[in-house]
Amino acid sequence: MNNLKDKPFALIGVNNFNEDPDNLKQVMTEENLNWRSFAHSAAIADQWNLPPTPAYYIIDHTGKIRHKWIGSPGEKAIDTALEHLIREAEDAEQRE
């Protein structure tokens, strides 16, 4: 997906390993990752019942987890899931 600006979704990273927040910030800067990411958040890990990392979740516009992968599903799988859910959210918005 090329341009997701102003699309109805949010991307959040939860790094559930003992990552120092300063190290995580450095990696995010070096890799040009521009989404919000949390370093070893026990509260989030407990609340979301997170498995070992890496794990990927896509949460829809209503806050429901719609996709979950343990290990990387690959860019195409993520893009396909996002495209479908974005269309779904935009359709719902138009009906309102």
N, C-alpha and C positions, 0 to 999 in steps of 0.2 A: 504494500500500500504506500503510495507516495505522499499524498497530502491528506492528513487527518485533522488538520486545524479546523476548529469549529464543528467537529463531528461529535455526536452524543455518546461519548465514552470516556473513560479515564483509565490510564495505565498506572499501576502501582507495583513497585518491587518490594518484596519482603525477603531479606537475606537472613535466613534462619541458621546461620552458622556463626561462629564467634568472630565476626568481622568487626574490626574497630571502625567506628563511624568516620574517622578521618581517612582511613584507608579506602573505605567505600566511596567517600566523596572524591578522592583522587582518581580512583578507577572510573567513576562516572564522568569526571572531567576529561580524562584521557580518551575514553571511548565515546565521548559526546552523547551520553545518555541523558535525555532531558525530561524524564518522568520522575515522579516522586518515588523515593526508595527509602526503606527503613532498614537499619542495621540491627540485626539480632533483637527483634522485638518479641519478647516472651509473651506479652499481652496479646499481640496479633496472632502469634503462633498458637497459643492456647485457644483463643476465640475461634479461629478458622480451622483448628485441628490440622495444622500443616504437617505434611509428610516431609521426609528428607528432601533437601534441595538437589538439583533444581526441580521446581514444580511451577507450572504455569496455569493460571486461572484467567478466564475471561468472565467478567461480571457484566450483566446486561444493564440497560438503562433503568430497570426497576430495582436493581441491587441484588438480583438473583445470580448465583454462580451457574453459568450455562456450559462452560467448558473447563476441563481440568486435565492436565497432562503431568505425569511424573516423568521427568527427563524431557529433553527438547523434542517437540513434535515436528519441528521444521518450520521454516518461514511460510511455506505455502499453506500449511494447515492453519496457522495463526491468521494469515491474511484472509483465507476463505471464511473462517469463523467470524472475524471482524466485519468483513463485507456484509455477511448475512445479518448480523445483529445490528449493524448501523442502518441498513435498509429497513429492518424491522422497527427500530427506534424512530427513524424519520417518518415512516408510514404512520406510526402511532401518533406522532406529533401533528401530522397533517389532519388526522381525524379529530383532534381536540378542538 
